[in-house]
Amino acid sequence: MTTSNHHARTRRETDPQSPTSVWYFIGAVFAFTLPNMLFDDFGGWPRILFLTLGLIVMVAGFVQLRREFRAKSRRAESPRRGG
């Protein structure tokens, strides 16, 4: 791993302003709306598949959001325990 790559990874892990759960929710919105926007002649099954995909991505987003909240609370508690 290069130094710049390691630095970027470390910065991402410690930067509270870089939530990745947001991207899961954005992906879910695209999965929900894409069939209606691009394919007017889609039947019922493809729409159900995209709806299911959107729900799965949304659940994954909630799981990631929970991880981020836990990591944030651990970072907030760690200075109190150390001192």
N, C-alpha and C positions, 0 to 999 in steps of 0.2 A: 504494500500500500504506500503510495507516495505521500509526502508531507502535506501537500496542498489538499489532497483527497482526505487525509486523516483530519486536517484542520476543519474542512467543510463538514465532515461527519460529526466531529466533536461539537462544532458550533450549532449544528442542527439539533443535536441531542440536548444541549444545555439552553438553547434559545427558547424562551417561553412564547415568543411571537411567531413560531412556525408550526401551527397545528396541522397535522395531516388529516385529521378526521373531516375537515372541511371538504377536502377533495373527494372523500367517499360520498358525502352528501351531494356534491355537484355531479358526480358520476351517476348517482341515483336519479337525480332530476333529469339528466340526459336519457337514462334508460326508460324513464316514465314517458318522456315527451317525444323522443326520437321517432317512434313508429307513426305517431300522429302527424308529425311535421313533415317527414320525408316520404312516407309510403301511405298514400290515401287508400290504396286497394288491398291493404293487408287484411287477412281474414282474422277470425277469432283466436285461433291457436297461437299465431306469432305475437299477437297483442298480449295474450295471457303469459307467454314466455318472457316478453319484455317486462311485464308487470312483476313477475316473479323475480327476474333478475334485479329489477329496481329495489324490491323489498329485501333481497339478500344483500345488496350493496349497502342499503340503508342500515340494516342490522349490523353489518361489519363496521359501518361508520359509528354507530352507538358503542360498539365494543372498543373501537379505537379511541373514542372520546372519553370513555371510562378510564382507559389506560393513561391517557394524557392527564386527566384530573388526579388520578392516583399519584402519578409521577410528580405533578405540580405540588400536591400536598406533602409528599415526602421531602421535596426540596425545601418547602417552607418550614417543615418540622426539624430538619437536620441541623440548622444552626442552634436551635434551642437545646437539642440533646447534646451537642458537642460542648456547650459552654456551661 
